């Protein structure tokens, strides 16, 4: 394994600020931004590290971490054919997820599926608007998406394409093991090719091997992605061969698991890492790599030469601290993005929104419906008046008694006196 990649992974996986006095930033200066990294930062149940290595002249990878007050969101977006789709997904997928989770009051697999669908619909609407006017090439732009959410002691993972999430957990004698949490949607996998052939029995060219690489329609390796409209809708086709039905999909594979005491960390990374490291090698590096790091070798690679060795690489490592998980401590929320040294407040506050609405209800009693037992001051009750109340407010219509008649009619003596 080449030394620069070893050090790249370790930059993401080890607490640099504690051991060698480095801070977050871009190595190599503004004119040679090979590696951007972020040292260990707090999240809702531990710490995280974040690194991006640029191989293309324009980096098509986008990464995004939202350590909010109630949970942690991780997004890795690996673009192809341009950066439009990956940038759009980075800007919008987490926003859709938060909105849908607030509406439902929770996060679950349905919320993740719907967030991916909303992101896909939003990007395709942009393609439809710009395809015939501004940029027909936008129809060939797409991205693989990997999303992880830790919320209420549960880890949710959803992916499109071949970005991958790998869990590191301990077993007997404190040995570290790797467990892949995602499915690679890539035509190199036989089961994926078989699935495509079953879905397109009338298309003999649905998958083919081009220069020792299996591809969909001889074009693309991944079978699921955001964007790539030219392989999903006939009106965006870029070749004369008609598109009978979509050949790529945008529905993610979603899984969830309750975090266990043996779970130590999760590696979220684009395929540039997994092309060079196995799951076991990556987990072992995170678990045991020495803390003294050197980056001199990174400077020896020209950008054009480095492209032959690797793709853009985005790596996020989420370390799990079970003491923090059990205590359910809150941390100040912030939003961190690759190659951006500043951060803004996090929007990851699903339950906070519900509490705010409840507080508004309590402070505006006039908006609530009056109860039968507690009428409001502005609306009198409609109860029947009692007999006593009727007697007090209305004169009686009873016939006068004999005594009253006697008092009102003059006697013979009184008549004589008046005469």
C-alpha positions as CSV (number, residue, x, y, z in Angstrom):
1,X,0.0,0.0,0.0
2,X,1.4,3.4,-1.0
3,X,2.6,5.6,1.8
4,X,0.7,8.7,0.8
5,X,-2.7,6.9,1.0
6,X,-1.7,5.4,4.3
7,X,-1.1,8.9,5.6
8,X,-4.2,10.3,4.0
9,X,-6.4,7.8,5.8
10,X,-4.6,8.4,9.0
11,X,-5.1,12.1,8.7
12,X,-8.8,11.5,8.8
13,X,-8.7,8.8,11.4
14,X,-6.3,10.1,14.1
15,X,-6.5,13.0,16.5
16,X,-3.9,15.2,14.8
17,X,-4.5,18.3,16.9
18,X,-3.7,16.3,20.1
19,X,-0.5,14.6,18.9
20,X,1.3,16.8,16.4
21,X,-0.2,20.2,16.9
22,X,-1.9,20.5,13.5
23,X,-5.2,22.3,12.9
24,X,-7.8,22.0,10.2
25,X,-6.9,23.3,6.8
26,X,-5.6,22.6,3.4
27,X,-2.1,21.1,3.1
28,X,0.2,22.4,0.4
29,X,-1.0,26.0,0.2
30,X,-3.6,27.7,-1.9
31,X,-1.8,26.8,-5.2
32,X,-1.6,23.1,-4.4
33,X,-4.6,21.9,-2.4
34,X,-4.0,18.2,-2.2
35,X,-5.6,17.3,1.1
36,X,-8.2,19.1,3.2
37,X,-8.8,17.7,6.6
38,X,-10.7,18.4,9.8
39,X,-9.3,17.2,13.1
40,X,-11.4,15.5,15.7
41,X,-14.6,17.4,16.4
42,X,-17.5,16.6,18.8
43,X,-20.7,15.0,17.6
44,X,-23.8,13.8,19.5
45,X,-22.2,10.5,20.7
46,X,-18.4,10.9,20.2
47,X,-16.0,12.5,17.8
48,X,-15.5,12.6,14.0
49,X,-12.7,13.2,11.5
50,X,-13.1,14.4,8.0
51,X,-10.7,14.4,5.0
52,X,-10.9,15.0,1.3
53,X,-8.1,14.3,-1.3
54,X,-8.4,16.0,-4.7
55,X,-7.3,14.0,-7.8
56,X,-9.3,15.7,-10.6
57,X,-8.5,19.2,-11.7
58,X,-11.9,20.1,-10.3
59,X,-12.9,18.0,-7.3
60,X,-16.2,16.4,-7.9
61,X,-16.6,14.9,-4.4
62,X,-18.6,16.8,-1.8
63,X,-18.7,15.9,1.9
64,X,-21.0,17.1,4.6
65,X,-21.2,16.4,8.4
66,X,-24.0,17.8,10.6
67,X,-23.3,17.1,14.3
68,X,-26.6,18.5,15.6
69,X,-27.9,18.7,19.2
70,X,-30.1,15.6,18.7
71,X,-28.0,13.4,16.4
72,X,-25.4,13.3,13.7
73,X,-25.8,13.4,9.9
74,X,-23.1,12.4,7.4
75,X,-23.2,12.8,3.7
76,X,-20.7,11.7,1.0
77,X,-21.5,12.7,-2.6
78,X,-19.2,11.3,-5.3
79,X,-19.9,13.2,-8.6
80,X,-19.3,12.0,-12.2
81,X,-19.6,13.8,-15.4
82,X,-19.3,17.1,-13.6
83,X,-20.0,18.5,-10.1
84,X,-23.6,19.8,-10.6
85,X,-25.3,16.7,-9.2
86,X,-23.0,16.2,-6.3
87,X,-23.1,19.9,-5.3
88,X,-26.9,19.8,-5.5
89,X,-27.2,16.7,-3.4
90,X,-24.9,18.1,-0.8
91,X,-27.0,21.3,-0.6
92,X,-30.4,19.7,-0.5
93,X,-30.5,16.1,0.6
94,X,-30.0,16.8,4.3
95,X,-32.5,19.7,4.1
96,X,-35.2,17.4,2.7
97,X,-34.4,14.8,5.4
98,X,-34.8,17.3,8.2
99,X,-38.0,18.7,6.8
100,X,-39.6,15.2,6.4
101,X,-38.4,14.1,9.8
102,X,-40.0,17.1,11.4
103,X,-43.2,16.4,9.7
104,X,-43.2,12.8,10.9
105,X,-41.7,13.5,14.3
106,X,-39.0,10.8,13.8
107,X,-36.3,9.5,11.5
108,X,-36.8,6.1,9.9
109,X,-36.2,4.3,6.6
110,X,-39.2,5.8,5.0
111,X,-38.0,9.3,5.7
112,X,-34.6,8.5,4.1
113,X,-36.2,7.0,1.0
114,X,-38.4,10.1,0.6
115,X,-35.5,12.4,1.1
116,X,-33.6,10.7,-1.7
117,X,-36.7,10.9,-3.9
118,X,-37.1,14.6,-3.3
119,X,-33.5,15.3,-4.1
120,X,-33.7,13.3,-7.3
121,X,-36.9,15.1,-8.4
122,X,-35.4,18.5,-7.6
123,X,-32.3,17.9,-9.7
124,X,-34.2,16.5,-12.6
125,X,-36.4,19.6,-12.6
126,X,-33.2,21.7,-13.0
127,X,-32.0,19.4,-15.9
128,X,-35.4,19.9,-17.6
129,X,-35.1,23.7,-17.3
130,X,-31.5,24.0,-18.5
131,X,-31.2,21.1,-21.0
132,X,-32.5,22.9,-24.1
133,X,-31.5,26.4,-23.2
134,X,-28.2,26.6,-21.3
135,X,-26.4,23.3,-20.9
136,X,-27.4,20.0,-22.5
137,X,-24.4,18.4,-20.8
138,X,-26.1,18.7,-17.4
139,X,-28.1,15.6,-18.4
140,X,-25.0,13.4,-18.2
141,X,-24.1,14.7,-14.7
142,X,-24.7,12.4,-11.7
143,X,-23.5,11.4,-8.3
144,X,-23.4,8.5,-6.0
145,X,-24.8,9.3,-2.5
146,X,-24.0,7.9,0.9
147,X,-25.9,9.1,4.0
148,X,-25.6,8.1,7.6
149,X,-27.7,9.3,10.5
150,X,-27.2,8.5,14.2
151,X,-30.4,9.2,16.1
152,X,-31.7,7.9,19.4
153,X,-29.0,5.1,19.6
154,X,-29.9,3.9,16.1
155,X,-27.6,4.1,13.0
156,X,-29.4,4.6,9.7
157,X,-27.4,4.2,6.4
158,X,-28.7,4.8,2.9
159,X,-26.7,4.7,-0.4
160,X,-26.8,5.0,-4.1
161,X,-23.9,3.8,-6.2
162,X,-20.5,2.5,-4.8
163,X,-19.7,4.8,-1.9
164,X,-19.5,2.6,1.1
165,X,-20.0,2.6,4.9
166,X,-18.0,0.1,7.0
167,X,-18.4,-0.5,10.7
168,X,-15.5,-1.4,12.9
169,X,-16.5,-3.5,15.9
170,X,-14.6,-5.5,18.5
171,X,-14.9,-9.2,19.2
172,X,-13.2,-11.7,21.4
173,X,-9.8,-10.6,22.9
174,X,-10.6,-7.1,21.7
175,X,-9.9,-8.0,18.1
176,X,-11.3,-5.5,15.5
177,X,-13.6,-6.7,12.7
178,X,-15.0,-5.0,9.6
179,X,-18.7,-5.1,8.7
180,X,-19.9,-3.6,5.4
181,X,-23.2,-1.8,6.0
182,X,-24.0,-0.9,2.4
183,X,-24.5,-2.7,-0.9
184,X,-22.3,-1.6,-3.9
185,X,-24.5,-0.7,-6.9
186,X,-21.9,-1.4,-9.5
187,X,-21.9,-3.5,-12.6
188,X,-18.7,-5.3,-11.6
189,X,-20.8,-7.3,-9.2
190,X,-22.4,-10.4,-10.8
191,X,-25.6,-10.1,-8.7
192,X,-26.1,-6.5,-9.9
193,X,-25.6,-7.5,-13.6
194,X,-28.1,-10.4,-13.1
195,X,-30.6,-7.9,-11.7
196,X,-30.2,-5.6,-14.6
197,X,-30.7,-8.4,-17.1
198,X,-33.8,-9.5,-15.4
199,X,-35.2,-6.0,-15.5
200,X,-34.3,-5.5,-19.2
201,X,-34.8,-9.0,-20.8
202,X,-35.2,-7.4,-24.3
203,X,-32.0,-5.4,-24.1
204,X,-28.9,-7.6,-24.8
205,X,-26.6,-4.6,-24.4
206,X,-27.9,-3.6,-20.9
207,X,-24.5,-4.5,-19.5
208,X,-21.3,-5.2,-21.4
209,X,-17.6,-5.5,-20.6
210,X,-15.6,-2.6,-22.0
211,X,-11.8,-2.7,-21.6
212,X,-12.1,-5.2,-18.8
213,X,-14.7,-3.1,-17.0
214,X,-18.4,-4.0,-16.7
215,X,-20.6,-1.0,-17.6
216,X,-24.3,-0.2,-18.1
217,X,-25.0,0.5,-21.7
218,X,-21.2,0.5,-22.3
219,X,-21.2,3.9,-20.5
220,X,-21.3,3.9,-16.7
221,X,-20.3,1.5,-13.9
222,X,-22.8,2.4,-11.2
223,X,-26.4,1.3,-11.5
224,X,-28.0,3.8,-9.1
225,X,-27.3,7.5,-8.8
226,X,-28.8,10.9,-8.4
227,X,-29.0,12.6,-11.9
228,X,-27.7,10.9,-15.0
229,X,-31.0,12.0,-16.7
230,X,-29.8,10.8,-20.1
231,X,-30.1,7.2,-18.8
232,X,-33.5,7.7,-17.2
233,X,-35.7,9.8,-19.5
234,X,-35.8,9.6,-23.3
235,X,-36.2,13.4,-23.7
236,X,-32.6,13.8,-22.4
237,X,-31.0,11.1,-24.5
238,X,-27.6,12.0,-25.8
239,X,-27.4,9.2,-28.4
240,X,-29.5,8.3,-31.4
241,X,-30.4,4.9,-29.8
242,X,-33.9,5.4,-28.2
243,X,-34.2,4.8,-24.5
244,X,-37.1,2.4,-23.9
245,X,-37.1,2.6,-20.1
246,X,-34.8,4.0,-17.4
247,X,-31.6,2.0,-17.0
248,X,-30.4,3.7,-13.8
249,X,-32.4,4.0,-10.6
250,X,-32.4,6.5,-7.8
251,X,-34.0,4.4,-5.0
252,X,-31.4,3.8,-2.2
253,X,-30.6,0.7,-0.3
254,X,-31.4,1.5,3.3
255,X,-30.5,-0.3,6.5
256,X,-30.6,0.4,10.3
257,X,-29.1,-1.1,13.4
258,X,-29.2,-0.4,17.1
259,X,-25.7,0.6,18.2
260,X,-24.0,-2.1,20.3
261,X,-21.3,-1.7,23.0
262,X,-18.9,-3.5,20.7
263,X,-19.3,-0.9,17.9
264,X,-16.3,1.4,17.8
265,X,-16.5,3.6,14.6
266,X,-18.0,3.8,11.1
267,X,-16.0,4.8,8.0
268,X,-18.0,6.6,5.3
269,X,-16.0,7.0,2.1
270,X,-16.3,7.4,-1.6
271,X,-15.1,4.6,-4.0
272,X,-11.7,6.3,-4.4
273,X,-10.7,4.8,-1.0
274,X,-12.2,1.4,-1.5
275,X,-10.5,1.0,-4.9
276,X,-7.2,1.0,-3.0
277,X,-8.1,-0.5,0.4
278,X,-10.2,-3.5,1.5
279,X,-12.7,-3.1,4.3
280,X,-10.4,-4.9,6.7
281,X,-7.4,-2.8,5.8
282,X,-9.3,0.5,6.3
283,X,-10.7,-0.6,9.7
284,X,-7.2,-1.8,10.8
285,X,-5.7,1.6,9.9
286,X,-8.3,3.4,11.9
287,X,-7.9,1.1,14.9
288,X,-4.1,0.9,15.1
289,X,-2.3,3.4,12.9
290,X,0.6,5.3,14.8
291,X,-0.2,8.8,15.8
292,X,3.0,10.4,14.5
293,X,2.2,11.6,11.0
294,X,4.2,13.1,8.1
295,X,2.8,14.6,4.9
296,X,6.0,15.3,2.9
297,X,5.3,12.5,0.4
298,X,2.0,14.1,-0.6
299,X,3.9,17.0,-2.1
300,X,5.9,14.7,-4.5
301,X,2.9,13.9,-6.7
302,X,1.9,16.1,-9.6
303,X,-1.9,16.3,-10.1
304,X,-1.8,14.8,-13.5
305,X,0.3,11.8,-12.3
306,X,-1.8,11.3,-9.2
307,X,-4.9,10.9,-11.4
308,X,-3.5,7.6,-12.6
309,X,-3.4,6.3,-9.0
310,X,-6.6,7.3,-7.5
311,X,-9.9,9.2,-7.8
312,X,-11.1,12.0,-5.6
313,X,-11.4,10.6,-2.1
314,X,-13.7,11.7,0.7
315,X,-13.5,10.0,4.1
316,X,-15.5,10.6,7.2
317,X,-14.9,8.5,10.4
318,X,-17.5,8.6,13.1
319,X,-16.1,7.4,16.4
320,X,-18.7,6.1,18.9
321,X,-18.4,6.9,22.6
322,X,-20.9,4.8,24.4
323,X,-20.6,6.8,27.6
324,X,-21.8,9.8,25.7
325,X,-24.4,7.7,24.0
326,X,-25.8,6.4,27.3
327,X,-25.8,9.9,28.9
328,X,-27.6,11.4,25.8
329,X,-25.5,14.6,26.1
330,X,-26.1,17.4,23.7
331,X,-23.3,19.2,21.9
332,X,-23.4,22.5,20.1
333,X,-24.6,21.9,16.6
334,X,-22.5,22.9,13.5
335,X,-22.4,22.1,9.8
336,X,-19.0,21.1,8.3
337,X,-18.2,20.8,4.6
338,X,-15.2,19.6,2.8
339,X,-12.7,22.3,1.7
340,X,-14.6,24.9,3.8
341,X,-12.7,25.9,6.9
342,X,-15.6,27.9,8.4
343,X,-18.7,26.3,9.7
344,X,-22.3,27.4,10.4
345,X,-24.9,26.3,12.9
346,X,-26.5,23.0,12.3
347,X,-30.1,22.6,11.3
348,X,-30.2,19.0,12.6
349,X,-32.9,19.5,15.3
350,X,-35.9,17.4,14.6
351,X,-37.4,17.3,18.1
352,X,-36.5,20.9,18.8
353,X,-38.9,22.0,16.1
354,X,-41.7,20.0,17.7
355,X,-41.0,21.5,21.2
356,X,-41.0,25.0,19.7
357,X,-44.5,24.5,18.3
358,X,-45.7,23.2,21.7
359,X,-44.3,26.3,23.4
360,X,-46.1,28.5,21.0
361,X,-49.3,26.7,21.7
362,X,-48.9,27.3,25.5
363,X,-48.2,31.0,25.0
364,X,-51.2,31.6,22.8
365,X,-54.2,30.3,24.8
366,X,-56.7,32.2,22.7
367,X,-56.0,29.9,19.8
368,X,-57.1,26.8,21.7
369,X,-60.6,25.5,21.7
370,X,-62.5,26.3,24.9
371,X,-63.5,23.2,27.0
372,X,-66.9,22.6,28.4
373,X,-65.6,22.9,32.0
374,X,-63.3,25.9,31.3
375,X,-65.1,28.5,29.2
376,X,-63.2,31.4,28.0
377,X,-63.9,35.0,29.1
378,X,-65.0,36.0,25.7
379,X,-67.5,33.2,25.1
380,X,-70.2,32.8,27.7
381,X,-71.5,29.4,28.6
382,X,-74.7,28.1,27.1
383,X,-76.0,26.3,30.2
384,X,-79.7,26.5,31.1
385,X,-80.5,29.0,33.9
386,X,-81.8,27.5,37.2
387,X,-85.2,28.1,38.6
388,X,-83.7,30.3,41.2
389,X,-82.0,32.5,38.6
390,X,-85.3,32.7,36.7
391,X,-87.1,33.8,39.8
392,X,-84.5,36.5,40.5
393,X,-84.5,37.9,37.0
394,X,-88.1,37.6,35.8
395,X,-91.3,38.6,37.7
396,X,-93.6,35.7,38.5
397,X,-96.9,35.3,36.8
398,X,-98.6,33.4,39.7
399,X,-102.2,34.3,40.7
400,X,-102.6,36.5,43.8
401,X,-103.4,34.8,47.1
402,X,-106.5,35.5,49.1
403,X,-104.5,37.6,51.5
404,X,-103.1,39.7,48.7
405,X,-106.7,40.1,47.3
406,X,-107.8,41.2,50.8
407,X,-105.0,43.8,51.0
408,X,-105.8,45.2,47.6
409,X,-109.6,45.5,48.0
410,X,-110.9,48.1,50.5
411,X,-113.2,47.1,53.3
412,X,-116.8,48.5,53.9
413,X,-115.4,50.6,56.8
414,X,-112.7,52.1,54.5
415,X,-115.4,52.9,51.9
416,X,-117.6,54.6,54.6
417,X,-114.7,56.7,55.8
418,X,-113.8,57.9,52.4
419,X,-117.4,58.8,51.6
